């Protein structure tokens, strides 16, 4: 899943990005509200979740949230702010935010809030996914083949989740990298191929061969 972090404090933004990437998300970061609004219009497939600091240059987070909703963005919005008054929280929620986290906060709490928001029906599109012999529990972040747990890295899990959300559908390399990696990824590298190879190997070790088909010149298809 691809997330957008909008935070003007570059140290905080970098820390959030690092932690969320380790959780298996693709993360884009910007430091200005106007820049974020432009990015929301540019990213065709959209974001799974937005994390918006309230105090932003260019356009504050609450206005940005209201603008995003006016653009038709349905992704959950988590506001981050040093303000903790009731009026501030009400203003954010009225603008269309789904949750509110007051600074300072622990990354563990933020990660839990993100997982909770992504479990909501509109965001998660189903918590438990199954295709053939593969079952993926997005809430527990667990993959099973015929009941046997398959240990995956965070990125491998995200790749399998994307495949299981589109069984039988050909996904292009661009579609996959757009959803699973941020804007800085080198799409000409073999990073995607390496992850597909590792997922294939782990599924094969669990007794499931040849479920991820390479569609030459295009991308991949999951045939679970």
C-alpha positions in Angstrom: 0.0 0.0 0.0 1.2 3.5 -0.8 1.0 6.3 1.8 1.5 10.0 1.7 3.2 11.8 4.5 3.0 15.6 4.6 5.2 17.1 7.3 7.2 20.3 7.2 9.7 19.1 9.8 12.2 17.2 7.6 13.6 15.2 10.5 10.2 14.0 11.6 9.2 13.3 8.0 12.3 11.2 7.4 11.7 9.3 10.6 8.1 8.6 9.7 9.1 7.5 6.2 11.8 5.1 7.5 9.4 3.5 10.1 6.6 3.1 7.6 8.8 1.6 4.9 10.0 -0.9 7.5 6.3 -1.7 8.1 6.1 -2.6 4.4 4.4 0.5 3.0 5.5 2.6 0.0 5.8 6.2 1.3 5.9 9.5 -0.6 6.9 12.5 1.5 6.4 16.3 0.9 6.8 19.3 3.2 4.3 21.8 1.8 0.5 21.8 1.6 0.3 23.2 -1.9 2.9 20.6 -3.1 0.8 17.9 -1.5 -2.3 19.0 -3.3 -0.5 18.9 -6.6 0.8 15.4 -5.8 -2.7 14.2 -5.0 -3.7 15.3 -8.5 -0.7 13.6 -10.1 -0.8 10.2 -8.5 -3.3 8.4 -10.7 -3.9 5.3 -8.5 -4.1 7.5 -5.4 -2.9 6.7 -1.9 -4.2 4.2 0.7 -3.8 6.7 3.5 -2.7 10.3 4.1 -0.8 11.5 7.2 -1.0 15.3 7.4 0.7 17.6 9.7 -1.7 20.5 10.6 0.8 23.3 10.7 2.1 23.3 7.1 3.5 26.1 4.8 1.5 26.9 1.7 -1.7 25.2 2.8 -2.4 24.0 6.4 -3.3 20.4 7.0 -6.9 21.0 7.8 -7.4 23.0 4.5 -5.5 20.3 2.7 -7.7 17.6 4.1 -10.8 19.6 3.0 -9.3 20.1 -0.4 -8.5 16.4 -0.8 -12.1 15.5 0.1 -13.3 18.0 -2.5 -11.1 16.3 -5.1 -12.8 13.0 -4.3 -10.0 11.5 -2.3 -11.6 8.8 -0.1 -8.5 7.5 1.6 -8.4 7.7 5.4 -6.7 10.8 6.7 -4.7 10.9 10.0 -3.9 14.4 11.2 -0.7 15.0 13.2 -0.5 18.1 15.3 0.9 19.7 18.5 -2.5 21.2 19.1 -4.7 19.2 21.4 -7.7 21.4 22.1 -11.2 20.1 21.5 -11.9 22.9 18.9 -8.8 21.9 16.9 -9.8 18.3 16.9 -13.4 19.2 15.9 -12.1 21.4 13.0 -10.0 18.5 11.7 -12.7 16.0 11.9 -15.2 18.3 10.3 -12.8 18.8 7.4 -13.0 15.1 6.7 -10.1 13.6 8.8 -10.6 10.1 10.2 -8.3 10.3 13.2 -6.1 12.7 15.1 -2.8 12.1 16.8 -1.2 14.7 19.1 2.5 15.3 19.1 4.7 14.0 20.6 3.7 10.5 19.9 5.4 7.1 19.7 5.9 5.5 16.3 4.3 2.4 17.7 1.1 4.3 18.4 1.1 5.9 14.9 1.7 2.5 13.2 -1.2 1.1 15.2 -3.5 4.0 14.1 -2.4 3.5 10.5 -3.2 -0.3 10.7 -6.6 0.4 12.3 -7.5 3.0 9.6 -6.5 0.6 6.8 -8.6 -2.1 8.3 -11.8 0.0 7.8 -13.9 -1.4 4.9 -13.5 1.6 2.6 -9.7 1.4 2.9 -8.9 -2.3 3.2 -11.4 -3.7 0.7 -11.4 -6.9 2.8 -9.1 -7.9 5.6 -8.9 -11.6 4.8 -8.1 -12.5 1.2 -8.0 -16.0 -0.3 -7.1 -17.2 -3.8 -6.9 -20.9 -4.3 -4.7 -22.4 -1.6 -3.3 -19.1 -0.4 -4.9 -17.2 2.4 -3.7 -13.7 3.5 -4.9 -12.0 6.7 -4.1 -8.3 6.3 -5.0 -7.5 9.9 -2.5 -10.1 11.3 -0.1 -9.7 8.4 0.0 -13.4 8.0 0.1 -15.6 4.9 -0.8 -19.3 4.9 -0.8 -22.0 2.2 -3.1 -24.9 3.1 -2.9 -23.7 6.7 0.9 -23.6 6.9 2.3 -20.2 7.7 4.6 -18.6 5.1 7.1 -16.2 6.6 7.5 -13.1 4.4 9.2 -9.8 4.7 7.1 -6.7 4.9 7.5 -5.9 1.2 6.9 -9.5 0.1 3.7 -9.5 2.1 2.6 -6.3 0.4 3.3 -7.8 -3.0 1.3 -10.9 -2.2 -1.6 -8.7 -0.9 -1.6 -6.8 -4.2 -1.7 -10.1 -6.2 -4.5 -11.5 -4.1 -6.6 -8.3 -4.5 -6.3 -8.9 -8.3 -6.3 -12.7 -8.9 -6.1 -13.6 -12.5 -5.4 -10.1 -13.6 -2.3 -9.0 -15.4 -0.5 -6.3 -13.3 2.1 -4.3 -15.2 5.5 -3.5 -13.7 4.4 0.1 -13.5 1.2 -0.7 -11.6 3.1 -2.8 -9.1 5.9 -0.4 -8.4 3.5 2.5 -8.2 1.6 0.8 -5.4 4.5 -0.8 -3.5 7.4 1.7 -3.9 7.7 5.4 -3.5 8.5 8.0 -6.2 12.2 7.6 -5.7 12.4 4.0 -6.8 14.4 3.2 -9.9 11.8 1.5 -12.1 14.6 0.3 -14.4 16.2 -1.7 -11.6 15.4 -5.4 -10.9 14.1 -4.8 -7.4 10.6 -6.0 -8.4 12.0 -9.2 -10.0 14.0 -10.0 -6.9 10.9 -9.7 -4.7 8.8 -11.8 -7.1 11.5 -14.5 -7.2 11.6 -14.6 -3.4 7.9 -14.9 -3.1 7.8 -17.7 -5.7 10.5 -19.5 -3.7 8.7 -19.3 -0.4 5.4 -20.4 -1.9 7.1 -23.3 -3.6 8.7 -24.3 -0.3 5.1 -24.4 1.1 4.1 -26.8 -1.8 2.7 -24.2 -4.2 4.5 -23.9 -7.5 4.0 -21.7 -10.5 1.2 -19.5 -9.2 2.9 -16.2 -10.2 3.1 -16.1 -14.0 5.4 -13.8 -15.8 3.6 -12.1 -18.7 6.5 -11.3 -21.0 6.9 -7.6 -21.8 4.1 -6.6 -19.4 4.2 -7.8 -15.9 2.8 -10.6 -13.7 -0.4 -12.5 -13.1 -1.4 -14.5 -9.9 -3.0 -17.8 -10.8 -3.7 -19.1 -7.3 
